[in-house]
């Protein structure tokens, strides 16, 4: 007597595609670059007070969540 066990397929129907990984990499790049710019700039410079926070905000609150919620139209 053979039991029919359901096959577990980990990557079948994987919800993330190539665009998701590209967006995530862009967000990660923005975050790392933002911290590097913040550390390299002087305390009261344009880099530390304006440019780096904009990059960090964009990476953390726009690009990374967009990469998690992006869904292809063909799915």
Backbone torsions as a table, in degrees:
resi	resn	phi	psi	omega
1	UNK	NA	123.9	-176.0
2	UNK	-108.0	126.8	178.3
3	UNK	-85.4	137.6	177.8
4	UNK	-89.2	100.3	178.0
5	UNK	-91.3	134.6	176.5
6	UNK	-69.0	137.4	-179.9
7	UNK	-79.1	133.6	177.9
8	UNK	-94.7	118.4	178.9
9	UNK	-117.4	112.0	-173.5
10	UNK	-69.3	-44.3	-172.8
11	UNK	-97.7	5.0	176.9
12	UNK	-76.6	122.6	-178.2
13	UNK	75.7	28.7	179.0
14	UNK	-60.1	125.3	-172.0
15	UNK	-74.4	-16.5	-177.4
16	UNK	-100.1	136.9	178.3
17	UNK	-113.4	-167.5	-176.9
18	UNK	-63.4	-40.1	-179.2
19	UNK	-63.9	-38.5	178.4
20	UNK	-60.7	-44.3	-179.4
21	UNK	-69.5	-36.0	177.4
22	UNK	-65.7	-45.6	177.9
23	UNK	-62.4	-40.6	178.5
24	UNK	-63.2	-41.4	179.3
25	UNK	-65.3	-39.3	177.3
26	UNK	-63.3	-44.2	178.3
27	UNK	-62.5	-43.0	178.6
28	UNK	-64.3	-39.6	176.6
29	UNK	-62.2	-44.2	178.5
30	UNK	-61.6	-41.3	-179.3
31	UNK	-66.0	-48.3	-179.6
32	UNK	-63.5	-44.1	179.3
33	UNK	-64.5	-39.4	178.4
34	UNK	-61.2	-43.5	177.3
35	UNK	-66.6	-37.7	179.0
36	UNK	-66.2	-41.2	178.3
37	UNK	-66.2	-39.9	179.3
38	UNK	-64.4	-39.3	-179.3
39	UNK	-73.1	-31.2	-176.2
40	UNK	-81.8	-26.5	-176.8
41	UNK	-79.1	162.2	175.1
42	UNK	-71.0	169.8	-173.6
43	UNK	-63.1	-45.6	-177.1
44	UNK	-110.1	45.5	-179.6
45	UNK	-104.6	165.6	177.0
46	UNK	-59.2	-38.2	-179.0
47	UNK	-60.5	-50.3	-173.7
48	UNK	-76.8	-31.6	-174.5
49	UNK	-95.9	-22.3	-175.9
50	UNK	-124.2	-56.8	-172.4
51	UNK	-65.7	-50.8	-178.2
52	UNK	-63.2	-45.4	177.2
53	UNK	-62.5	-34.5	177.3
54	UNK	-65.6	-42.2	179.0
55	UNK	-65.4	-42.9	179.4
56	UNK	-64.9	-43.4	178.0
57	UNK	-59.8	-46.2	-179.4
58	UNK	-63.5	-42.7	-178.9
59	UNK	-68.0	-49.9	-175.7
60	UNK	-73.1	-42.1	-169.3
61	UNK	-104.9	-8.4	179.8
62	UNK	-120.9	-59.0	-171.5
63	UNK	-71.7	-48.5	-178.6
64	UNK	-62.2	-48.9	176.5
65	UNK	-63.1	-35.1	177.1
66	UNK	-62.4	-38.8	179.1
67	UNK	-67.5	-29.1	179.3
68	UNK	-78.7	-32.2	-175.9
69	UNK	-98.8	-7.5	-178.4
70	UNK	-64.6	132.5	178.7
71	UNK	-132.9	131.2	177.8
72	UNK	-64.7	148.4	-178.9
73	UNK	-71.3	-24.1	-178.5
74	UNK	-77.3	-12.9	-179.9
75	UNK	-83.9	NA	NA
